Amino acid sequence: MTLQALMSTSRTMVDAVLVARLGTDEIAAIGYGSRVVFVVMLATMGMADGGAVIIAQFRGSGDAARARRATAVTTAVTVGIALVALVVCLLWARPLVAVATEDPGSSTWARSTSGPS
């Protein structure tokens, strides 16, 4: 198991333990939120890993300037992916929950805690 997977699993477990006292709807929300975080992590880690290959090729060929440019582009695109995910989650939390579940309790909880959707 990689360190990233271990940290992600630990975060999910800690979330569940801390939220367990609140109720089943809140635990369901943590479970769904973990799936969203996992998808965003896959996208950003995939971009970072792909960029690392290109950066390593430039470094290996001795082209430090292109390696720096590739690092900047990789970082910008990775941060861009994360920011787009943030905006989508903030603005469209209710529709995202509606896609994930038909449970009225979870939908009611999402409506009461989410932003302007």
Backbone as XML, in Angstrom:
<?xml version="1.0"?>
<chain id="A" units="angstrom">
  <residue number="1" name="MET">
    <atom name="N" x="0.849" y="-1.176" z="0.000"/>
    <atom name="CA" x="0.000" y="0.000" z="0.000"/>
    <atom name="C" x="0.895" y="1.241" z="0.000"/>
  </residue>
  <residue number="2" name="THR">
    <atom name="N" x="0.580" y="2.178" z="-0.893"/>
    <atom name="CA" x="1.388" y="3.392" z="-0.971"/>
    <atom name="C" x="1.060" y="4.330" z="0.186"/>
  </residue>
  <residue number="3" name="LEU">
    <atom name="N" x="1.936" y="5.268" z="0.392"/>
    <atom name="CA" x="1.714" y="6.255" z="1.453"/>
    <atom name="C" x="0.460" y="7.074" z="1.180"/>
  </residue>
  <residue number="4" name="GLN">
    <atom name="N" x="0.234" y="7.430" z="-0.090"/>
    <atom name="CA" x="-0.953" y="8.208" z="-0.441"/>
    <atom name="C" x="-2.225" y="7.427" z="-0.136"/>
  </residue>
  <residue number="5" name="ALA">
    <atom name="N" x="-2.246" y="6.149" z="-0.483"/>
    <atom name="CA" x="-3.425" y="5.327" z="-0.212"/>
    <atom name="C" x="-3.636" y="5.174" z="1.290"/>
  </residue>
  <residue number="6" name="LEU">
    <atom name="N" x="-2.552" y="4.990" z="2.028"/>
    <atom name="CA" x="-2.650" y="4.867" z="3.478"/>
    <atom name="C" x="-3.200" y="6.139" z="4.102"/>
  </residue>
  <residue number="7" name="MET">
    <atom name="N" x="-2.705" y="7.291" z="3.647"/>
    <atom name="CA" x="-3.190" y="8.563" z="4.186"/>
    <atom name="C" x="-4.659" y="8.788" z="3.844"/>
  </residue>
  <residue number="8" name="SER">
    <atom name="N" x="-5.051" y="8.440" z="2.641"/>
    <atom name="CA" x="-6.443" y="8.611" z="2.229"/>
    <atom name="C" x="-7.363" y="7.716" z="3.044"/>
  </residue>
  <residue number="9" name="THR">
    <atom name="N" x="-6.953" y="6.467" z="3.220"/>
    <atom name="CA" x="-7.759" y="5.534" z="4.020"/>
    <atom name="C" x="-7.837" y="5.997" z="5.462"/>
  </residue>
  <residue number="10" name="SER">
    <atom name="N" x="-6.735" y="6.462" z="6.005"/>
    <atom name="CA" x="-6.731" y="6.950" z="7.389"/>
    <atom name="C" x="-7.649" y="8.154" z="7.543"/>
  </residue>
  <residue number="11" name="ARG">
    <atom name="N" x="-7.626" y="9.063" z="6.560"/>
    <atom name="CA" x="-8.484" y="10.245" z="6.619"/>
    <atom name="C" x="-9.954" y="9.828" z="6.614"/>
  </residue>
  <residue number="12" name="THR">
    <atom name="N" x="-10.295" y="8.878" z="5.781"/>
    <atom name="CA" x="-11.668" y="8.411" z="5.708"/>
    <atom name="C" x="-12.096" y="7.775" z="7.024"/>
  </residue>
  <residue number="13" name="MET">
    <atom name="N" x="-11.217" y="6.970" z="7.620"/>
    <atom name="CA" x="-11.553" y="6.329" z="8.891"/>
    <atom name="C" x="-11.716" y="7.354" z="10.003"/>
  </residue>
  <residue number="14" name="VAL">
    <atom name="N" x="-10.826" y="8.336" z="10.051"/>
    <atom name="CA" x="-10.923" y="9.376" z="11.081"/>
    <atom name="C" x="-12.213" y="10.177" z="10.894"/>
  </residue>
  <residue number="15" name="ASP">
    <atom name="N" x="-12.541" y="10.507" z="9.650"/>
    <atom name="CA" x="-13.812" y="11.202" z="9.383"/>
    <atom name="C" x="-14.988" y="10.408" z="9.903"/>
  </residue>
  <residue number="16" name="ALA">
    <atom name="N" x="-15.019" y="9.120" z="9.612"/>
    <atom name="CA" x="-16.145" y="8.270" z="10.032"/>
    <atom name="C" x="-16.236" y="8.194" z="11.550"/>
  </residue>
  <residue number="17" name="VAL">
    <atom name="N" x="-15.099" y="8.064" z="12.216"/>
    <atom name="CA" x="-15.110" y="7.992" z="13.679"/>
    <atom name="C" x="-15.611" y="9.302" z="14.280"/>
  </residue>
  <residue number="18" name="LEU">
    <atom name="N" x="-15.156" y="10.428" z="13.751"/>
    <atom name="CA" x="-15.557" y="11.716" z="14.299"/>
    <atom name="C" x="-17.026" y="12.035" z="14.026"/>
  </residue>
  <residue number="19" name="VAL">
    <atom name="N" x="-17.550" y="11.566" z="12.901"/>
    <atom name="CA" x="-18.917" y="11.891" z="12.516"/>
    <atom name="C" x="-19.913" y="10.839" z="13.006"/>
  </residue>
  <residue number="20" name="ALA">
    <atom name="N" x="-19.431" y="9.702" z="13.489"/>
    <atom name="CA" x="-20.305" y="8.586" z="13.863"/>
    <atom name="C" x="-21.373" y="8.980" z="14.877"/>
  </residue>
  <residue number="21" name="ARG">
    <atom name="N" x="-21.070" y="9.882" z="15.744"/>
    <atom name="CA" x="-22.028" y="10.285" z="16.781"/>
    <atom name="C" x="-23.181" y="11.126" z="16.235"/>
  </residue>
  <residue number="22" name="LEU">
    <atom name="N" x="-23.012" y="11.693" z="15.045"/>
    <atom name="CA" x="-24.027" y="12.594" z="14.502"/>
    <atom name="C" x="-25.224" y="11.860" z="13.916"/>
  </residue>
  <residue number="23" name="GLY">
    <atom name="N" x="-24.994" y="10.735" z="13.264"/>
    <atom name="CA" x="-26.108" y="9.977" z="12.707"/>
    <atom name="C" x="-25.763" y="9.321" z="11.386"/>
  </residue>
  <residue number="24" name="THR">
    <atom name="N" x="-26.730" y="8.539" z="10.904"/>
    <atom name="CA" x="-26.487" y="7.757" z="9.694"/>
    <atom name="C" x="-26.413" y="8.625" z="8.440"/>
  </residue>
  <residue number="25" name="ASP">
    <atom name="N" x="-27.211" y="9.679" z="8.369"/>
    <atom name="CA" x="-27.155" y="10.547" z="7.192"/>
    <atom name="C" x="-25.791" y="11.215" z="7.066"/>
  </residue>
  <residue number="26" name="GLU">
    <atom name="N" x="-25.228" y="11.613" z="8.184"/>
    <atom name="CA" x="-23.921" y="12.256" z="8.171"/>
    <atom name="C" x="-22.820" y="11.258" z="7.795"/>
  </residue>
  <residue number="27" name="ILE">
    <atom name="N" x="-22.932" y="10.025" z="8.278"/>
    <atom name="CA" x="-21.970" y="8.985" z="7.886"/>
    <atom name="C" x="-22.072" y="8.722" z="6.387"/>
  </residue>
  <residue number="28" name="ALA">
    <atom name="N" x="-23.298" y="8.697" z="5.859"/>
    <atom name="CA" x="-23.486" y="8.500" z="4.415"/>
    <atom name="C" x="-22.854" y="9.647" z="3.635"/>
  </residue>
  <residue number="29" name="ALA">
    <atom name="N" x="-22.974" y="10.859" z="4.149"/>
    <atom name="CA" x="-22.369" y="12.011" z="3.481"/>
    <atom name="C" x="-20.848" y="11.902" z="3.467"/>
  </residue>
  <residue number="30" name="ILE">
    <atom name="N" x="-20.262" y="11.415" z="4.554"/>
    <atom name="CA" x="-18.808" y="11.218" z="4.598"/>
    <atom name="C" x="-18.400" y="10.166" z="3.573"/>
  </residue>
  <residue number="31" name="GLY">
    <atom name="N" x="-19.167" y="9.103" z="3.467"/>
    <atom name="CA" x="-18.862" y="8.064" z="2.485"/>
    <atom name="C" x="-18.912" y="8.594" z="1.069"/>
  </residue>
  <residue number="32" name="TYR">
    <atom name="N" x="-19.926" y="9.382" z="0.777"/>
    <atom name="CA" x="-20.029" y="9.953" z="-0.566"/>
    <atom name="C" x="-18.921" y="10.978" z="-0.805"/>
  </residue>
  <residue number="33" name="GLY">
    <atom name="N" x="-18.673" y="11.807" z="0.175"/>
    <atom name="CA" x="-17.608" y="12.799" z="0.047"/>
    <atom name="C" x="-16.257" y="12.149" z="-0.196"/>
  </residue>
  <residue number="34" name="SER">
    <atom name="N" x="-16.026" y="11.021" z="0.426"/>
    <atom name="CA" x="-14.769" y="10.298" z="0.218"/>
    <atom name="C" x="-14.634" y="9.840" z="-1.226"/>
  </residue>
  <residue number="35" name="ARG">
    <atom name="N" x="-15.736" y="9.450" z="-1.838"/>
    <atom name="CA" x="-15.688" y="9.051" z="-3.251"/>
    <atom name="C" x="-15.332" y="10.238" z="-4.141"/>
  </residue>
  <residue number="36" name="VAL">
    <atom name="N" x="-15.906" y="11.392" z="-3.837"/>
    <atom name="CA" x="-15.601" y="12.589" z="-4.622"/>
    <atom name="C" x="-14.129" y="12.950" z="-4.463"/>
  </residue>
  <residue number="37" name="VAL">
    <atom name="N" x="-13.626" y="12.923" z="-3.232"/>
    <atom name="CA" x="-12.220" y="13.222" z="-2.972"/>
    <atom name="C" x="-11.332" y="12.231" z="-3.720"/>
  </residue>
  <residue number="38" name="PHE">
    <atom name="N" x="-11.713" y="10.964" z="-3.747"/>
    <atom name="CA" x="-10.920" y="9.949" z="-4.427"/>
    <atom name="C" x="-10.827" y="10.237" z="-5.928"/>
  </residue>
  <residue number="39" name="VAL">
    <atom name="N" x="-11.931" y="10.627" z="-6.539"/>
    <atom name="CA" x="-11.917" y="10.933" z="-7.968"/>
    <atom name="C" x="-11.014" y="12.134" z="-8.250"/>
  </residue>
  <residue number="40" name="VAL">
    <atom name="N" x="-11.106" y="13.154" z="-7.422"/>
    <atom name="CA" x="-10.254" y="14.338" z="-7.609"/>
    <atom name="C" x="-8.787" y="13.966" z="-7.396"/>
  </residue>
  <residue number="41" name="MET">
    <atom name="N" x="-8.516" y="13.137" z="-6.396"/>
    <atom name="CA" x="-7.144" y="12.695" z="-6.155"/>
    <atom name="C" x="-6.613" y="11.895" z="-7.341"/>
  </residue>
  <residue number="42" name="LEU">
    <atom name="N" x="-7.443" y="11.046" z="-7.924"/>
    <atom name="CA" x="-7.007" y="10.282" z="-9.100"/>
    <atom name="C" x="-6.614" y="11.214" z="-10.234"/>
  </residue>
  <residue number="43" name="ALA">
    <atom name="N" x="-7.436" y="12.222" z="-10.476"/>
    <atom name="CA" x="-7.151" y="13.151" z="-11.570"/>
    <atom name="C" x="-5.873" y="13.942" z="-11.317"/>
  </residue>
  <residue number="44" name="THR">
    <atom name="N" x="-5.719" y="14.461" z="-10.112"/>
    <atom name="CA" x="-4.537" y="15.273" z="-9.826"/>
    <atom name="C" x="-3.272" y="14.423" z="-9.747"/>
  </residue>
  <residue number="45" name="MET">
    <atom name="N" x="-3.359" y="13.238" z="-9.140"/>
    <atom name="CA" x="-2.171" y="12.382" z="-9.072"/>
    <atom name="C" x="-1.791" y="11.864" z="-10.454"/>
  </residue>
  <residue number="46" name="GLY">
    <atom name="N" x="-2.781" y="11.578" z="-11.288"/>
    <atom name="CA" x="-2.486" y="11.145" z="-12.652"/>
    <atom name="C" x="-1.760" y="12.225" z="-13.428"/>
  </residue>
  <residue number="47" name="MET">
    <atom name="N" x="-2.221" y="13.450" z="-13.281"/>
    <atom name="CA" x="-1.560" y="14.563" z="-13.960"/>
    <atom name="C" x="-0.143" y="14.756" z="-13.423"/>
  </residue>
  <residue number="48" name="ALA">
    <atom name="N" x="0.004" y="14.708" z="-12.113"/>
    <atom name="CA" x="1.322" y="14.894" z="-11.506"/>
    <atom name="C" x="2.278" y="13.764" z="-11.903"/>
  </residue>
  <residue number="49" name="ASP">
    <atom name="N" x="1.790" y="12.534" z="-11.921"/>
    <atom name="CA" x="2.648" y="11.407" z="-12.305"/>
    <atom name="C" x="3.053" y="11.494" z="-13.773"/>
  </residue>
  <residue number="50" name="GLY">
    <atom name="N" x="2.118" y="11.858" z="-14.629"/>
    <atom name="CA" x="2.444" y="12.034" z="-16.044"/>
    <atom name="C" x="3.439" y="13.159" z="-16.251"/>
  </residue>
  <residue number="51" name="GLY">
    <atom name="N" x="3.244" y="14.250" z="-15.536"/>
    <atom name="CA" x="4.173" y="15.373" z="-15.619"/>
    <atom name="C" x="5.554" y="15.005" z="-15.103"/>
  </residue>
  <residue number="52" name="ALA">
    <atom name="N" x="5.602" y="14.159" z="-14.081"/>
    <atom name="CA" x="6.894" y="13.743" z="-13.523"/>
    <atom name="C" x="7.726" y="12.982" z="-14.557"/>
  </residue>
  <residue number="53" name="VAL">
    <atom name="N" x="7.060" y="12.200" z="-15.391"/>
    <atom name="CA" x="7.779" y="11.468" z="-16.436"/>
    <atom name="C" x="8.412" y="12.449" z="-17.425"/>
  </residue>
  <residue number="54" name="ILE">
    <atom name="N" x="7.640" y="13.433" z="-17.841"/>
    <atom name="CA" x="8.147" y="14.423" z="-18.802"/>
    <atom name="C" x="9.278" y="15.244" z="-18.173"/>
  </residue>
  <residue number="55" name="ILE">
    <atom name="N" x="9.090" y="15.656" z="-16.931"/>
    <atom name="CA" x="10.117" y="16.426" z="-16.228"/>
    <atom name="C" x="11.400" y="15.610" z="-16.104"/>
  </residue>
  <residue number="56" name="ALA">
    <atom name="N" x="11.273" y="14.335" z="-15.755"/>
    <atom name="CA" x="12.453" y="13.470" z="-15.617"/>
    <atom name="C" x="13.183" y="13.318" z="-16.953"/>
  </residue>
  <residue number="57" name="GLN">
    <atom name="N" x="12.436" y="13.245" z="-18.041"/>
    <atom name="CA" x="13.077" y="13.133" z="-19.353"/>
    <atom name="C" x="13.879" y="14.394" z="-19.671"/>
  </residue>
  <residue number="58" name="PHE">
    <atom name="N" x="13.304" y="15.552" z="-19.385"/>
    <atom name="CA" x="14.027" y="16.798" z="-19.631"/>
    <atom name="C" x="15.257" y="16.908" z="-18.741"/>
  </residue>
  <residue number="59" name="ARG">
    <atom name="N" x="15.111" y="16.540" z="-17.471"/>
    <atom name="CA" x="16.257" y="16.590" z="-16.542"/>
    <atom name="C" x="17.340" y="15.626" z="-16.986"/>
  </residue>
  <residue number="60" name="GLY">
    <atom name="N" x="16.926" y="14.443" z="-17.408"/>
    <atom name="CA" x="17.890" y="13.439" z="-17.849"/>
    <atom name="C" x="18.659" y="13.865" z="-19.082"/>
  </residue>
  <residue number="61" name="SER">
    <atom name="N" x="18.016" y="14.628" z="-19.945"/>
    <atom name="CA" x="18.702" y="15.095" z="-21.154"/>
    <atom name="C" x="19.522" y="16.357" z="-20.895"/>
  </residue>
  <residue number="62" name="GLY">
    <atom name="N" x="19.455" y="16.861" z="-19.655"/>
    <atom name="CA" x="20.243" y="18.042" z="-19.295"/>
    <atom name="C" x="19.579" y="19.361" z="-19.648"/>
  </residue>
  <residue number="63" name="ASP">
    <atom name="N" x="18.317" y="19.330" z="-20.008"/>
    <atom name="CA" x="17.597" y="20.553" z="-20.397"/>
    <atom name="C" x="16.815" y="21.089" z="-19.189"/>
  </residue>
  <residue number="64" name="ALA">
    <atom name="N" x="17.517" y="21.805" z="-18.318"/>
    <atom name="CA" x="16.914" y="22.301" z="-17.075"/>
    <atom name="C" x="15.814" y="23.319" z="-17.338"/>
  </residue>
  <residue number="65" name="ALA">
    <atom name="N" x="15.958" y="24.132" z="-18.368"/>
    <atom name="CA" x="14.941" y="25.158" z="-18.660"/>
    <atom name="C" x="13.613" y="24.507" z="-19.038"/>
  </residue>
  <residue number="66" name="ARG">
    <atom name="N" x="13.657" y="23.500" z="-19.886"/>
    <atom name="CA" x="12.412" y="22.808" z="-20.268"/>
    <atom name="C" x="11.840" y="22.022" z="-19.087"/>
  </residue>
  <residue number="67" name="ALA">
    <atom name="N" x="12.708" y="21.505" z="-18.230"/>
    <atom name="CA" x="12.241" y="20.800" z="-17.029"/>
    <atom name="C" x="11.494" y="21.766" z="-16.113"/>
  </residue>
  <residue number="68" name="ARG">
    <atom name="N" x="12.021" y="22.980" z="-15.956"/>
    <atom name="CA" x="11.332" y="23.987" z="-15.127"/>
    <atom name="C" x="9.994" y="24.366" z="-15.734"/>
  </residue>
  <residue number="69" name="ARG">
    <atom name="N" x="9.970" y="24.539" z="-17.059"/>
    <atom name="CA" x="8.705" y="24.868" z="-17.730"/>
    <atom name="C" x="7.695" y="23.742" z="-17.568"/>
  </residue>
  <residue number="70" name="ALA">
    <atom name="N" x="8.145" y="22.510" z="-17.728"/>
    <atom name="CA" x="7.248" y="21.354" z="-17.572"/>
    <atom name="C" x="6.739" y="21.265" z="-16.140"/>
  </residue>
  <residue number="71" name="THR">
    <atom name="N" x="7.595" y="21.588" z="-15.182"/>
    <atom name="CA" x="7.172" y="21.593" z="-13.777"/>
    <atom name="C" x="6.094" y="22.647" z="-13.551"/>
  </residue>
  <residue number="72" name="ALA">
    <atom name="N" x="6.294" y="23.819" z="-14.102"/>
    <atom name="CA" x="5.307" y="24.893" z="-13.950"/>
    <atom name="C" x="3.978" y="24.522" z="-14.595"/>
  </residue>
  <residue number="73" name="VAL">
    <atom name="N" x="4.041" y="23.955" z="-15.796"/>
    <atom name="CA" x="2.802" y="23.567" z="-16.484"/>
    <atom name="C" x="2.088" y="22.455" z="-15.719"/>
  </residue>
  <residue number="74" name="THR">
    <atom name="N" x="2.835" y="21.454" z="-15.275"/>
    <atom name="CA" x="2.242" y="20.352" z="-14.517"/>
    <atom name="C" x="1.578" y="20.864" z="-13.244"/>
  </residue>
  <residue number="75" name="THR">
    <atom name="N" x="2.257" y="21.748" z="-12.540"/>
    <atom name="CA" x="1.694" y="22.311" z="-11.310"/>
    <atom name="C" x="0.445" y="23.120" z="-11.611"/>
  </residue>
  <residue number="76" name="ALA">
    <atom name="N" x="0.495" y="23.947" z="-12.632"/>
    <atom name="CA" x="-0.663" y="24.781" z="-12.976"/>
    <atom name="C" x="-1.872" y="23.932" z="-13.369"/>
  </residue>
  <residue number="77" name="VAL">
    <atom name="N" x="-1.648" y="22.920" z="-14.175"/>
    <atom name="CA" x="-2.773" y="22.073" z="-14.606"/>
    <atom name="C" x="-3.324" y="21.287" z="-13.420"/>
  </residue>
  <residue number="78" name="THR">
    <atom name="N" x="-2.456" y="20.771" z="-12.566"/>
    <atom name="CA" x="-2.904" y="20.015" z="-11.397"/>
    <atom name="C" x="-3.710" y="20.901" z="-10.449"/>
  </residue>
  <residue number="79" name="VAL">
    <atom name="N" x="-3.216" y="22.093" z="-10.189"/>
    <atom name="CA" x="-3.960" y="23.036" z="-9.335"/>
    <atom name="C" x="-5.275" y="23.428" z="-10.021"/>
  </residue>
  <residue number="80" name="GLY">
    <atom name="N" x="-5.250" y="23.606" z="-11.331"/>
    <atom name="CA" x="-6.474" y="23.923" z="-12.072"/>
    <atom name="C" x="-7.524" y="22.842" z="-11.932"/>
  </residue>
  <residue number="81" name="ILE">
    <atom name="N" x="-7.105" y="21.589" z="-12.026"/>
    <atom name="CA" x="-8.046" y="20.467" z="-11.846"/>
    <atom name="C" x="-8.674" y="20.530" z="-10.454"/>
  </residue>
  <residue number="82" name="ALA">
    <atom name="N" x="-7.845" y="20.760" z="-9.453"/>
    <atom name="CA" x="-8.355" y="20.828" z="-8.079"/>
    <atom name="C" x="-9.307" y="22.007" z="-7.893"/>
  </residue>
  <residue number="83" name="LEU">
    <atom name="N" x="-8.994" y="23.151" z="-8.487"/>
    <atom name="CA" x="-9.871" y="24.318" z="-8.356"/>
    <atom name="C" x="-11.209" y="24.112" z="-9.071"/>
  </residue>
  <residue number="84" name="VAL">
    <atom name="N" x="-11.159" y="23.495" z="-10.236"/>
    <atom name="CA" x="-12.411" y="23.188" z="-10.947"/>
    <atom name="C" x="-13.259" y="22.248" z="-10.102"/>
  </residue>
  <residue number="85" name="ALA">
    <atom name="N" x="-12.639" y="21.232" z="-9.511"/>
    <atom name="CA" x="-13.379" y="20.309" z="-8.647"/>
    <atom name="C" x="-13.974" y="21.046" z="-7.447"/>
  </residue>
  <residue number="86" name="LEU">
    <atom name="N" x="-13.218" y="21.972" z="-6.882"/>
    <atom name="CA" x="-13.718" y="22.761" z="-5.754"/>
    <atom name="C" x="-14.952" y="23.558" z="-6.144"/>
  </residue>
  <residue number="87" name="VAL">
    <atom name="N" x="-14.882" y="24.250" z="-7.260"/>
    <atom name="CA" x="-16.013" y="25.066" z="-7.709"/>
    <atom name="C" x="-17.232" y="24.187" z="-8.008"/>
  </residue>
  <residue number="88" name="VAL">
    <atom name="N" x="-17.000" y="23.071" z="-8.673"/>
    <atom name="CA" x="-18.115" y="22.157" z="-8.982"/>
    <atom name="C" x="-18.767" y="21.668" z="-7.697"/>
  </residue>
  <residue number="89" name="CYS">
    <atom name="N" x="-17.958" y="21.272" z="-6.728"/>
    <atom name="CA" x="-18.510" y="20.766" z="-5.465"/>
    <atom name="C" x="-19.226" y="21.849" z="-4.669"/>
  </residue>
  <residue number="90" name="LEU">
    <atom name="N" x="-18.713" y="23.062" z="-4.702"/>
    <atom name="CA" x="-19.360" y="24.146" z="-3.962"/>
    <atom name="C" x="-20.668" y="24.592" z="-4.623"/>
  </residue>
  <residue number="91" name="LEU">
    <atom name="N" x="-20.643" y="24.731" z="-5.928"/>
    <atom name="CA" x="-21.817" y="25.264" z="-6.622"/>
    <atom name="C" x="-22.889" y="24.226" z="-6.905"/>
  </residue>
  <residue number="92" name="TRP">
    <atom name="N" x="-22.489" y="22.985" z="-7.100"/>
    <atom name="CA" x="-23.464" y="21.963" z="-7.489"/>
    <atom name="C" x="-23.496" y="20.796" z="-6.519"/>
  </residue>
  <residue number="93" name="ALA">
    <atom name="N" x="-23.409" y="21.090" z="-5.229"/>
    <atom name="CA" x="-23.427" y="20.029" z="-4.218"/>
    <atom name="C" x="-24.745" y="19.252" z="-4.236"/>
  </residue>
  <residue number="94" name="ARG">
    <atom name="N" x="-25.839" y="19.955" z="-4.325"/>
    <atom name="CA" x="-27.142" y="19.266" z="-4.313"/>
    <atom name="C" x="-27.322" y="18.330" z="-5.495"/>
  </residue>
  <residue number="95" name="PRO">
    <atom name="N" x="-27.073" y="18.780" z="-6.730"/>
    <atom name="CA" x="-27.199" y="17.832" z="-7.843"/>
    <atom name="C" x="-26.230" y="16.652" z="-7.733"/>
  </residue>
  <residue number="96" name="LEU">
    <atom name="N" x="-25.040" y="16.886" z="-7.200"/>
    <atom name="CA" x="-24.097" y="15.785" z="-7.027"/>
    <atom name="C" x="-24.630" y="14.752" z="-6.042"/>
  </residue>
  <residue number="97" name="VAL">
    <atom name="N" x="-25.231" y="15.215" z="-4.961"/>
    <atom name="CA" x="-25.810" y="14.290" z="-3.991"/>
    <atom name="C" x="-26.996" y="13.561" z="-4.607"/>
  </residue>
  <residue number="98" name="ALA">
    <atom name="N" x="-27.784" y="14.261" z="-5.406"/>
    <atom name="CA" x="-28.942" y="13.627" z="-6.051"/>
    <atom name="C" x="-28.508" y="12.511" z="-6.996"/>
  </residue>
  <residue number="99" name="VAL">
    <atom name="N" x="-27.349" y="12.677" z="-7.636"/>
    <atom name="CA" x="-26.834" y="11.622" z="-8.515"/>
    <atom name="C" x="-26.395" y="10.422" z="-7.692"/>
  </residue>
  <residue number="100" name="ALA">
    <atom name="N" x="-25.849" y="10.678" z="-6.509"/>
    <atom name="CA" x="-25.263" y="9.618" z="-5.701"/>
    <atom name="C" x="-26.290" y="8.791" z="-4.943"/>
  </residue>
  <residue number="101" name="THR">
    <atom name="N" x="-27.398" y="9.391" z="-4.566"/>
    <atom name="CA" x="-28.344" y="8.664" z="-3.723"/>
    <atom name="C" x="-29.766" y="9.146" z="-3.952"/>
  </residue>
  <residue number="102" name="GLU">
    <atom name="N" x="-30.686" y="8.252" z="-3.708"/>
    <atom name="CA" x="-32.102" y="8.623" z="-3.722"/>
    <atom name="C" x="-32.653" y="8.694" z="-2.308"/>
  </residue>
  <residue number="103" name="ASP">
    <atom name="N" x="-31.780" y="8.494" z="-1.323"/>
    <atom name="CA" x="-32.191" y="8.521" z="0.068"/>
    <atom name="C" x="-32.632" y="9.934" z="0.450"/>
  </residue>
  <residue number="104" name="PRO">
    <atom name="N" x="-33.886" y="10.094" z="0.881"/>
    <atom name="CA" x="-34.362" y="11.445" z="1.208"/>
    <atom name="C" x="-33.619" y="12.083" z="2.380"/>
  </residue>
  <residue number="105" name="GLY">
    <atom name="N" x="-33.131" y="11.274" z="3.316"/>
    <atom name="CA" x="-32.399" y="11.824" z="4.453"/>
    <atom name="C" x="-31.109" y="12.490" z="4.030"/>
  </residue>
  <residue number="106" name="SER">
    <atom name="N" x="-30.367" y="11.830" z="3.158"/>
    <atom name="CA" x="-29.107" y="12.400" z="2.678"/>
    <atom name="C" x="-29.351" y="13.637" z="1.837"/>
  </residue>
  <residue number="107" name="SER">
    <atom name="N" x="-30.389" y="13.600" z="1.003"/>
    <atom name="CA" x="-30.706" y="14.760" z="0.181"/>
    <atom name="C" x="-31.115" y="15.943" z="1.038"/>
  </residue>
  <residue number="108" name="THR">
    <atom name="N" x="-31.909" y="15.696" z="2.064"/>
    <atom name="CA" x="-32.332" y="16.764" z="2.975"/>
    <atom name="C" x="-31.120" y="17.338" z="3.699"/>
  </residue>
  <residue number="109" name="TRP">
    <atom name="N" x="-30.235" y="16.474" z="4.153"/>
    <atom name="CA" x="-29.033" y="16.936" z="4.844"/>
    <atom name="C" x="-28.164" y="17.765" z="3.915"/>
  </residue>
  <residue number="110" name="ALA">
    <atom name="N" x="-28.024" y="17.340" z="2.668"/>
    <atom name="CA" x="-27.206" y="18.095" z="1.705"/>
    <atom name="C" x="-27.804" y="19.468" z="1.436"/>
  </residue>
  <residue number="111" name="ARG">
    <atom name="N" x="-29.134" y="19.524" z="1.313"/>
    <atom name="CA" x="-29.782" y="20.821" z="1.083"/>
    <atom name="C" x="-29.583" y="21.759" z="2.259"/>
  </residue>
  <residue number="112" name="SER">
    <atom name="N" x="-29.567" y="21.206" z="3.471"/>
    <atom name="CA" x="-29.454" y="22.066" z="4.637"/>
    <atom name="C" x="-28.029" y="22.540" z="4.889"/>
  </residue>
  <residue number="113" name="THR">
    <atom name="N" x="-27.038" y="21.873" z="4.319"/>
    <atom name="CA" x="-25.646" y="22.232" z="4.609"/>
    <atom name="C" x="-24.873" y="22.757" z="3.426"/>
  </residue>
  <residue number="114" name="SER">
    <atom name="N" x="-25.422" y="22.634" z="2.215"/>
    <atom name="CA" x="-24.644" y="23.037" z="1.045"/>
    <atom name="C" x="-24.873" y="24.501" z="0.722"/>
  </residue>
  <residue number="115" name="GLY">
    <atom name="N" x="-24.058" y="24.951" z="-0.208"/>
    <atom name="CA" x="-24.089" y="26.348" z="-0.622"/>
    <atom name="C" x="-25.249" y="26.671" z="-1.545"/>
  </residue>
  <residue number="116" name="PRO">
    <atom name="N" x="-25.051" y="27.638" z="-2.405"/>
    <atom name="CA" x="-26.143" y="28.189" z="-3.223"/>
    <atom name="C" x="-26.494" y="27.355" z="-4.448"/>
  </residue>
  <residue number="117" name="SER">
    <atom name="N" x="-27.162" y="26.204" z="-4.247"/>
    <atom name="CA" x="-27.605" y="25.408" z="-5.409"/>
    <atom name="C" x="-29.096" y="25.413" z="-5.497"/>
  </residue>
</chain>
